[in-house]
Amino acid sequence: MATFNNTDLAAFKDVWVFCEQRQGKLMPTDFELISEGRRLANELGVNLCGLLLGDNVEGLAKELGGYGADKVYVCEHPLLKDYTTDAYAHVICQVIEELKPEAFLIGATNIGRDLGPRCAARLHTGLCADCTHLDVDMGIYKGFLKEASTLPEAKIDGLNSAMVLGEKHDVSRDLKMTRPAFGGHLMATIICPRFRPTMATVRPGVMKKAPFDQAKADACVIEKPAFTLTEADIQTEVVETVKAAKKLVDLIGADFIVSCGRGISKDVEGGIKLAEELAAELGGVVGGSRAVIDSGWMTADHQVGQTGKTVHPKVYVALGISGAIQHKAGMQDSECIIAVNKNETAPIFEIADYGIVGDLFKVTPLLTEAIRAAKAAK
């Protein structure tokens, strides 16, 4: 194998996605990243490749093609059956050093958050963690900034280069990775101009999954790159896998979400109960803003926003939520947004399809009763 030179940018090509599987089942994040990776690969004019590790997992590869992968590299070995940081990082880095992808995306799952930094350190490249938006094409990126940021349009239009080591660097081919910073109070866009591959972990739920295409699945190419792996390469041993049952709210998969904000503060238990009753009539779940979670009124799995879950339900009901930019970023792509707030100038009304100015403790029971009556009339 030739010496790996991560500064020879011209030698790197293609967008790769690490496709996580657990006990022979692909994770939902894989399909989101493959769909997003397809868009980025199109912008760069390169192929999109999945990287799948495990034992006896080749049968999963074609499904990744159905969401946009041109090719899937499959690395199979008995020592890859159970995830260990040492084994997975060892194999991934070998394959990357040999085949040289331009960009490498990993889901910000528990495994991805562990694996990404280890691989980046071994490859001596940069990693942007917990990304919520990705772009390559400058026109598309500028459009995103005009919609999602408060920067003046003139400044956005002038963004074509960055200062790197005291010199102007053309960013037109760099992956522009956007993520929350300073506790979600700011959004930062990161580039990795001097090293390859550019690496990013991407928050689950923020990228939209493309429709499955059987023809693309059938056309997907499967390759098995060479690698070496022995027990000596692994410093830990998986002795037993124990699953603990814990009831968590599934915000990402919910079609209907009723979220509470600081507006429930005068009667926290009563406000949450009203939200639960409305969610039950809708067949949905209850969420909360960061203020609610930070105050200890709900557990962290209920949090919607930049530092919580990004959701895309059919209906999102915001009760007593002011609509800070951090919260809006996590729910503004909902199909229908209904906001209830006493403050008629609350920012949440800027993106709401229906806004009700009033006391949530009076309005919410009326909404619940109206839905109950409509269902009974059918």
C-alpha positions as CSV (number, residue, x, y, z in Angstrom):
1,M,0.0,0.0,0.0
2,A,1.3,3.4,-0.9
3,T,2.0,6.0,1.8
4,F,-1.2,7.7,2.8
5,N,-1.0,11.5,2.0
6,N,-4.1,13.2,3.2
7,T,-3.1,16.6,1.8
8,D,-3.1,15.4,-1.8
9,L,-6.6,16.6,-2.4
10,A,-6.7,15.6,-6.0
11,A,-6.2,11.9,-5.1
12,F,-9.5,11.8,-3.2
13,K,-12.8,11.1,-4.9
14,D,-16.4,10.0,-4.1
15,V,-18.7,10.5,-1.1
16,W,-18.9,7.6,1.4
17,V,-21.5,6.8,4.1
18,F,-20.8,4.5,7.0
19,C,-23.8,2.2,7.1
20,E,-24.4,1.1,10.6
21,Q,-26.0,-2.3,11.2
22,R,-26.9,-3.9,14.5
23,Q,-27.5,-7.6,14.7
24,G,-27.9,-7.8,11.0
25,K,-30.3,-4.9,10.7
26,L,-29.6,-1.6,9.0
27,M,-30.3,1.5,11.1
28,P,-32.8,4.2,9.9
29,T,-30.0,6.8,9.9
30,D,-28.3,4.8,7.1
31,F,-31.1,5.6,4.7
32,E,-31.2,9.3,5.7
33,L,-27.4,9.6,5.1
34,I,-27.5,7.7,1.8
35,S,-30.3,10.0,0.6
36,E,-28.3,13.1,1.7
37,G,-25.0,11.7,0.4
38,R,-26.7,11.2,-3.0
39,R,-27.4,14.9,-3.2
40,L,-23.8,15.8,-2.2
41,A,-22.3,13.3,-4.7
42,N,-24.4,14.8,-7.4
43,E,-23.2,18.3,-6.5
44,L,-19.6,17.1,-6.7
45,G,-20.1,15.0,-9.8
46,V,-18.8,11.8,-8.1
47,N,-20.2,8.4,-7.0
48,L,-21.9,7.7,-3.7
49,C,-20.6,4.7,-1.8
50,G,-21.8,2.9,1.3
51,L,-19.4,1.2,3.7
52,L,-20.9,-1.7,5.5
53,L,-19.1,-3.7,8.2
54,G,-20.2,-6.9,10.0
55,D,-20.3,-10.6,9.7
56,N,-22.5,-12.1,7.0
57,V,-24.1,-8.8,6.1
58,E,-23.7,-8.7,2.3
59,G,-27.4,-9.4,1.9
60,L,-28.1,-5.9,3.4
61,A,-26.1,-4.0,0.8
62,K,-28.6,-3.9,-2.1
63,E,-31.2,-2.1,0.0
64,L,-28.8,0.8,0.4
65,G,-28.7,1.1,-3.4
66,G,-32.4,1.6,-3.4
67,Y,-31.9,4.9,-1.6
68,G,-29.1,6.2,-3.9
69,A,-25.9,4.3,-3.3
70,D,-24.0,3.6,-6.6
71,K,-21.7,1.1,-4.8
72,V,-21.4,-0.6,-1.4
73,Y,-18.1,-1.7,0.0
74,V,-18.8,-4.7,2.3
75,C,-16.2,-5.7,4.9
76,E,-17.1,-9.0,6.5
77,H,-15.2,-10.8,9.3
78,P,-16.2,-12.8,12.4
79,L,-14.5,-10.2,14.6
80,L,-16.8,-7.5,13.1
81,K,-20.0,-9.2,14.2
82,D,-20.2,-7.1,17.4
83,Y,-19.2,-3.5,17.3
84,T,-15.9,-2.7,19.0
85,T,-14.1,0.7,18.4
86,D,-10.8,-1.0,17.8
87,A,-11.9,-3.4,15.1
88,Y,-14.2,-1.0,13.2
89,A,-11.7,1.9,13.3
90,H,-8.9,-0.5,12.2
91,V,-10.8,-1.8,9.2
92,I,-12.3,1.6,8.1
93,C,-9.0,3.4,8.2
94,Q,-7.4,0.7,6.1
95,V,-10.1,0.9,3.5
96,I,-10.1,4.7,3.4
97,E,-6.3,4.9,3.1
98,E,-6.5,2.5,0.1
99,L,-9.6,3.9,-1.8
100,K,-9.5,7.6,-0.7
101,P,-13.0,9.0,-0.4
102,E,-13.4,12.7,-0.6
103,A,-16.0,12.9,2.1
104,F,-17.1,10.4,4.8
105,L,-20.4,10.7,6.6
106,I,-21.3,8.9,9.8
107,G,-24.6,9.0,11.7
108,A,-24.3,10.7,15.1
109,T,-25.7,7.6,16.9
110,N,-24.0,6.2,20.0
111,I,-21.8,4.1,17.8
112,G,-21.1,6.9,15.3
113,R,-20.2,9.4,18.0
114,D,-17.6,6.8,19.3
115,L,-16.3,5.8,15.9
116,G,-16.0,9.1,14.1
117,P,-13.4,10.8,16.3
118,R,-11.3,7.6,16.5
119,C,-11.1,7.3,12.7
120,A,-10.5,11.1,12.2
121,A,-7.6,11.0,14.6
122,R,-6.0,8.0,12.9
123,L,-6.4,9.6,9.5
124,H,-5.2,12.9,10.7
125,T,-8.1,14.8,9.3
126,G,-10.9,17.0,10.5
127,L,-14.3,16.0,11.9
128,C,-17.4,18.2,12.3
129,A,-19.6,16.6,14.9
130,D,-23.4,16.6,15.2
131,C,-24.1,18.3,11.9
132,T,-27.7,19.4,11.0
133,H,-27.1,20.7,7.5
134,L,-24.6,19.8,4.7
135,D,-23.9,21.5,1.4
136,V,-21.2,21.6,-1.4
137,D,-22.8,23.8,-4.1
138,M,-22.3,27.5,-3.1
139,G,-25.5,28.6,-4.7
140,I,-27.5,26.1,-2.6
141,Y,-25.5,27.0,0.5
142,K,-26.1,30.7,0.1
143,G,-29.8,30.0,-0.3
144,F,-29.8,28.1,2.9
145,L,-28.0,31.0,4.7
146,K,-30.5,33.5,3.4
147,E,-33.4,31.5,4.7
148,A,-31.9,30.2,8.0
149,S,-29.5,33.0,9.2
150,T,-29.6,36.6,10.1
151,L,-26.6,37.6,7.9
152,P,-27.1,40.5,5.5
153,E,-27.8,39.2,1.9
154,A,-24.8,41.3,0.6
155,K,-22.5,39.5,3.0
156,I,-23.9,36.1,2.0
157,D,-23.5,36.9,-1.7
158,G,-19.9,37.7,-1.1
159,L,-19.1,34.4,0.5
160,N,-16.9,32.6,-2.0
161,S,-13.6,32.0,-0.2
162,A,-12.1,31.6,3.3
163,M,-8.7,32.6,4.7
164,V,-6.6,29.5,5.2
165,L,-3.0,30.0,6.5
166,G,-3.2,33.6,5.5
167,E,-4.3,32.9,1.9
168,K,-7.6,33.0,0.2
169,H,-9.0,29.5,-0.3
170,D,-11.8,28.8,-2.9
171,V,-14.5,26.9,-0.9
172,S,-16.6,25.9,-3.9
173,R,-15.7,22.2,-3.6
174,D,-15.4,22.0,0.1
175,L,-18.1,20.3,2.1
176,K,-19.8,22.9,4.2
177,M,-20.9,21.4,7.5
178,T,-23.3,23.3,9.7
179,R,-23.9,22.5,13.3
180,P,-25.2,24.1,16.5
181,A,-22.6,25.9,18.6
182,F,-22.5,27.5,22.1
183,G,-25.3,25.4,23.4
184,G,-27.4,25.9,20.3
185,H,-27.4,29.7,20.5
186,L,-25.4,30.0,17.3
187,M,-25.0,28.0,14.1
188,A,-21.5,27.4,12.8
189,T,-20.5,26.3,9.3
190,I,-17.2,24.3,9.3
191,I,-15.0,23.4,6.3
192,C,-11.9,21.1,6.2
193,P,-9.8,22.8,3.4
194,R,-6.4,21.1,3.8
195,F,-7.1,17.5,4.5
196,R,-9.1,14.6,3.2
197,P,-11.4,12.9,3.7
198,T,-13.7,15.5,5.1
199,M,-15.6,13.8,7.9
200,A,-18.9,14.6,9.6
201,T,-21.2,13.0,12.0
202,V,-24.8,13.8,11.2
203,R,-27.7,14.1,13.7
204,P,-30.3,11.4,13.2
205,G,-33.6,12.7,11.9
206,V,-32.4,15.9,10.2
207,M,-32.0,14.5,6.7
208,K,-35.0,13.4,4.7
209,K,-35.0,9.9,3.4
210,A,-35.6,9.5,-0.3
211,P,-38.2,7.1,-1.7
212,F,-36.9,3.5,-2.2
213,D,-36.2,2.6,-5.9
214,Q,-35.9,-1.1,-6.7
215,A,-34.2,-0.4,-10.0
216,K,-31.5,1.5,-8.3
217,A,-31.2,-1.3,-5.7
218,D,-30.7,-3.9,-8.5
219,A,-28.1,-1.7,-10.2
220,C,-26.0,-1.2,-7.0
221,V,-22.5,-2.6,-7.2
222,I,-21.2,-4.6,-4.3
223,E,-17.4,-4.8,-3.7
224,K,-15.3,-6.4,-1.0
225,P,-12.1,-4.4,-0.4
226,A,-9.1,-6.2,1.1
227,F,-8.2,-5.6,4.7
228,T,-6.5,-7.4,7.6
229,L,-7.9,-7.9,11.1
230,T,-6.7,-10.1,13.9
231,E,-7.6,-10.5,17.6
232,A,-4.3,-8.7,18.4
233,D,-5.8,-5.5,16.8
234,I,-8.7,-5.5,19.3
235,Q,-8.1,-4.4,22.9
236,T,-11.6,-5.2,24.2
237,E,-13.8,-8.3,24.1
238,V,-17.6,-8.3,23.9
239,V,-18.6,-10.9,26.5
240,E,-22.3,-10.3,26.6
241,T,-24.9,-8.0,25.1
242,V,-27.6,-7.0,27.6
243,K,-30.6,-5.0,26.4
244,A,-32.5,-3.0,29.0
245,A,-36.0,-2.0,28.3
246,K,-36.6,1.7,28.7
247,K,-39.7,3.6,27.6
248,L,-38.6,6.5,25.5
249,V,-40.8,8.8,23.4
250,D,-40.3,8.4,19.6
251,L,-40.4,12.0,18.4
252,I,-38.7,11.4,15.1
253,G,-41.2,8.8,14.0
254,A,-44.3,10.6,15.2
255,D,-46.9,12.0,12.8
256,F,-48.4,14.2,15.5
257,I,-46.5,16.1,18.2
258,V,-47.8,18.3,21.0
259,S,-45.0,20.3,22.6
260,C,-44.9,22.4,25.7
261,G,-42.8,25.5,26.4
262,R,-42.1,27.8,29.2
263,G,-45.7,28.9,29.1
264,I,-46.8,25.9,31.3
265,S,-44.7,27.3,34.2
266,K,-47.7,28.5,36.3
267,D,-49.0,24.9,36.5
268,V,-46.4,22.5,35.1
269,E,-48.2,19.2,35.9
270,G,-51.5,20.6,34.6
271,G,-49.9,21.9,31.4
272,I,-48.2,18.6,30.7
273,K,-51.5,16.7,31.4
274,L,-53.3,19.0,28.9
275,A,-50.6,18.3,26.3
276,E,-50.9,14.5,26.9
277,E,-54.7,14.6,26.5
278,L,-54.4,16.5,23.2
279,A,-51.7,14.2,22.0
280,A,-53.8,11.1,22.9
281,E,-56.7,12.4,20.8
282,L,-54.4,13.0,17.9
283,G,-52.6,9.7,18.3
284,G,-49.3,11.4,18.8
285,V,-46.7,12.1,21.4
286,V,-45.6,14.9,23.7
287,G,-42.5,17.0,23.2
288,G,-40.9,20.0,24.9
289,S,-38.7,23.0,24.3
290,R,-35.2,23.2,25.8
291,A,-36.5,25.4,28.6
292,V,-38.9,22.6,29.7
293,I,-36.1,20.0,29.7
294,D,-33.6,22.3,31.4
295,S,-36.1,23.0,34.1
296,G,-36.5,19.3,34.8
297,W,-40.2,19.2,33.8
298,M,-39.6,16.5,31.1
299,T,-36.8,14.1,30.3
300,A,-34.3,14.8,27.6
301,D,-35.9,12.3,25.1
302,H,-38.8,14.8,24.8
303,Q,-36.7,17.7,23.6
304,V,-37.3,19.2,20.2
305,G,-34.8,21.7,18.7
306,Q,-31.2,22.1,17.7
307,T,-29.9,20.5,20.9
308,G,-32.7,17.9,20.9
309,K,-34.6,16.1,18.2
310,T,-35.3,17.4,14.7
311,V,-38.8,16.4,13.7
312,H,-41.0,16.4,10.6
313,P,-44.5,15.4,11.8
314,K,-47.7,15.9,9.9
315,V,-49.0,18.2,12.7
316,Y,-46.9,20.0,15.3
317,V,-48.8,21.8,18.1
318,A,-46.7,24.3,20.1
319,L,-48.2,25.2,23.5
320,G,-46.7,28.2,25.2
321,I,-43.5,28.0,23.1
322,S,-42.1,31.4,22.2
323,G,-40.2,30.1,19.1
324,A,-36.6,30.8,19.7
325,I,-34.4,30.0,16.6
326,Q,-33.0,27.0,18.3
327,H,-36.5,25.5,18.7
328,K,-37.7,26.5,15.3
329,A,-34.7,24.8,13.6
330,G,-35.9,21.5,15.0
331,M,-39.5,21.6,13.9
332,Q,-40.0,24.2,11.2
333,D,-40.3,21.6,8.4
334,S,-43.4,20.1,10.0
335,E,-46.3,19.8,7.4
336,C,-48.7,21.8,9.6
337,I,-47.7,24.0,12.6
338,I,-50.4,25.1,15.2
339,A,-49.2,27.6,17.8
340,V,-50.9,28.7,21.0
341,N,-49.3,31.7,22.9
342,K,-50.5,34.6,24.9
343,N,-47.9,36.9,23.3
344,E,-49.1,37.9,19.8
345,T,-45.6,38.9,18.8
346,A,-44.0,35.5,19.7
347,P,-41.6,34.4,16.9
348,I,-43.4,31.0,16.7
349,F,-46.2,32.7,14.8
350,E,-43.8,33.6,12.0
351,I,-43.7,30.0,10.9
352,A,-47.1,28.8,12.2
353,D,-49.8,27.8,9.7
354,Y,-52.4,28.5,12.3
355,G,-51.8,30.8,15.3
356,I,-54.1,31.2,18.4
357,V,-53.4,34.1,20.7
358,G,-54.6,33.0,24.1
359,D,-54.0,31.2,27.3
360,L,-52.9,27.6,26.6
361,F,-54.7,26.4,29.7
362,K,-58.0,27.6,28.2
363,V,-57.3,27.0,24.5
364,T,-55.9,23.4,24.8
365,P,-59.0,21.8,26.4
366,L,-61.1,23.4,23.6
367,L,-58.9,21.9,20.9
368,T,-59.0,18.5,22.6
369,E,-62.8,18.6,22.9
370,A,-63.2,19.7,19.3
371,I,-61.0,16.9,18.0
372,R,-62.9,14.4,20.2
373,A,-66.2,15.6,18.9
374,A,-65.0,15.5,15.2
375,K,-63.9,11.9,15.7
376,A,-67.2,10.9,17.3
377,A,-69.1,12.5,14.4
378,K,-67.5,10.2,11.9
